[in-house]
Amino acid sequence: MRKLAFASLQVRDLEISKTFYITQLGFEEAGIPNPQACVFRYNQGEASFAIRTPLSNLEGKELGIGTSLWFAIDEAIEDLQAQLIARNVPLLGPIQVTPFGKILVVSDPDGYNITFLKAN
């Protein structure tokens, strides 16, 4: 069996992305000091991931294409949608019904899709 243990996204500007994830999406820093990265925890550490400075030169390269991180939520997805709209978070369409439940997708500053899932 293979299980994803951790995800890390390379970002162009660590401070801009860090501010976006904390103030607009509500993630919390995990308190792990690293000048090249910011590790987040979400929902008391159930899902952690990081954003980090590039591992290689990203000049002229598109980031985020084809990448989506999914986060399960406990709250009503309509409430989350209202919060994100109030914070001017770029939504990639309305709430969608999928076989897994309702989803809401946002785009981060580097074009990564962040999907929030309210499971059935």
N, C-alpha and C positions, 0 to 999 in steps of 0.2 A: 504494500500500500504506500502511496505517496500522499503527503499532506502538506499544504502550504503552511509554513511556519511564520513567514514574515514577508512583507512587500516593501520595496523602496522605490520611489519615483525620483528621477533626476529632474531638477528644475533649473531654470535659467537664473532666477533671483531668489535666493533662499529667504530673505526677509519679506519680500512681497508674498511669496507663497505661504510662509509661516503665518503672516497676518491674516491672509484669506482663510486658511483652515481653522484658525483659532476664533477670529472675530465673526466671520460670516457663516462658517459651517458648524461651529461649536465644539470642535475637537479640543482636547487638553494635551498639553505637553506631558510626557512621561517622566520628566525630570532626569533624563540621562544626558549629561553634558557631552556635547560633541560640536566643535566649531564648524564642521562640514555638513552637519545634518540636524534635523529636528525630528525626534521620535515622538509619535502621538499615541495616546491611549483614548479609547472611546468606550463608553458604557462600562466604566470601572475596569478597563484593561482587557475587555473581552476581545477586542480587535485592535491590534496595534500595527502601525506601519510608519514609514518615515519618508520625509522628503530630504533630498541631499543635493549638494553641489555636484556638478557633472563629474563623472569618472573619466570622460574623454571630451574632446572638443565638440561642442554642439553647434558651432557656427554653420548656418545655412540648413540645419536639419530641423524637421518638424518633430515636435514632441507630442505625446498623447495619442497619436493616430492608432486606432484599434485597441486602446487600453481602457479598461473600465474596472474600477474597484467597487465591489458591492458591500454595503453595510446594512445589516438587519436593524430595524428600529422597532421600539415598543410602542411609541406614540402613534396617534392617528396620522396617516401620511398627509391628509388635508391640512392638519395643524402645522406640520413641518413645511409644507408648501407655502403657507401663509407667512411663516417666519422667514423663509428664504427670500420671498418676494419683498418683504419689508426691509431686508438687508441688501437688496439689489444684487442678489446672487443670480448669475446667468443660468436660467433653466433651459434645458434642451427639449422643450415641449411640455405638454400637460402630463398629469398622472396617467400612467398606462396600466392596464390590467394584463398580467402575464400568467402563464401556468403556475408560477411560483407565488404570485400575489401581486399587489399593487407596487409599482415602482415610480420613482421620480429621479430624473437624471439631471445633474448640473455639470458645468464645465469649470475646471480650475484655470488659473492664469496661464498654464502651459498647454491647455487643451486636453488634459486628462479628463475622462468621464468618471464622475463619482455618482454611483447609483445607490439610492436608498430604497430598501425593500421592506414593505410591511407584508409579512407572510400571511398566507390564508389561515 
